[in-house]
Amino acid sequence: MVRKLKFHKQKLLKQVDFLNWEITDHNLHKLRVLWHYVLQWQEDYTCYHQLSRSVHELAWCLCDLPQGDLFRMRALTALLDKIYALGLVPTRGSLELCDFVMASSSCRCLPTVLLKLHMAHHLQATVAFVEQGHVHVVTDVVT
């Protein structure tokens, strides 16, 4: 016979779902990335991880194509331009840059850029600026 739990312990156990427990090997890494980049939802990290995985798979498929193939050259150029435009790699280069695309490189978004430009003292403030609409990104520049 098991003794009855005290009220505060019952209340704590209500918050934990033992039937649908998510078991992942990279849970600690995911929590560190969520904390470091002030991501509020774990689904965001999951989307970033899927994005990096698809970039890796596409790069591997392009590696398997013949060297002088016209489609390979066009697709490779388009892929490298896209990941450079997204800010996932520092330069347009070769296919080896696709190996450096990680979920944490996708997290380096507008708040971290604002922090590097010294527009706020800490990352939480820049996240608040972006969420409240104080910062806008203009893509069309007239020269």
Secondary structure, DSSP 4 states (H G I P E B T S, - for coil): -PPPPPHHHHHHHHT--STT----TTHHHHHHHHHHTT-S-HHHHHHHHHHHHHHHHHHHHHHHS-TT-HHHHHHHHHHHHHHHHTTSSSS---GGGGGG--HHHHH--HHHHHHHTTSSSSHHHHHHHHHHT----------
